[in-house]
Amino acid sequence: MWATILIAGLGWIPAMAIIFAGATTPTVLWQWWQVLLIGTVTGAAAGSALGVVLGWWAPRLGSVDS
């Protein structure tokens, strides 16, 4: 069980870094569609980073912990 928690935590490190970078990029001068676009791109990139980390580590867990 602890391995699952560790791997999930490691996966969220790059994802959250991407999310915070995207969230701090827009300024008050941006149009609504620009904010929507950066949010969409940021979400896709963060989700991909999370998927890559979990996809690489999860198979090493073997069976599900109980």
N, C-alpha and C positions, 0 to 999 in steps of 0.2 A: 504494500500500500504506500509506503513512503517513497518508493521509486516512482510511482505514478505521480505523486504530488510534486516531487523534485523535477521530473521531466516537464510537467505542465507549467511549473514555475519558470523553468529555463526557457520554455517556448514563449512565455509572455514577455520576457525581457526585451527582445528585439521588436516585438509587436507594439509594446507600449512606447518604446523610443520613437518608432515611426508615427504613432498616433500623436504623441506630444509635439513632434516636429511639424506635423501637418496642422495641428490645432493652433500653433503659435505663428504660423506663416501669414495668414490673412491679416490685413490691417483694416481700419475703419473705412478706408477709401475703396475697398474692393466692392464690386457689384455682387448681388446675391448669387448669380449664376457662377461666378468665379469661386465663391465660397463653397457652393454645392459641388462644383467640379473637383476642387482640391480635397473636399471631404470624401468624395467617391474614390478618388485615386488613392488617398491615404488609407481608407478602409480596405481597399483591395490589396494594397501593398502590405499592410499589417496582417491581414488574414493569410496572405501568401507566406509571409515570414513565419507566422505561427504554424501553418501547415507544414512547411519545410522542416522546422525543428521537430515537431511532433512526429511527422512522417519518418524522420531519420531515427529517432530514439524509440518510438513506441514498439516497433517489432522486437526490440531487444528485451522487452518486458516479459515476453512469453505469455503464459496464461494470465487471466485476470486475477488480481489479488482479492482475497475475501476477508 
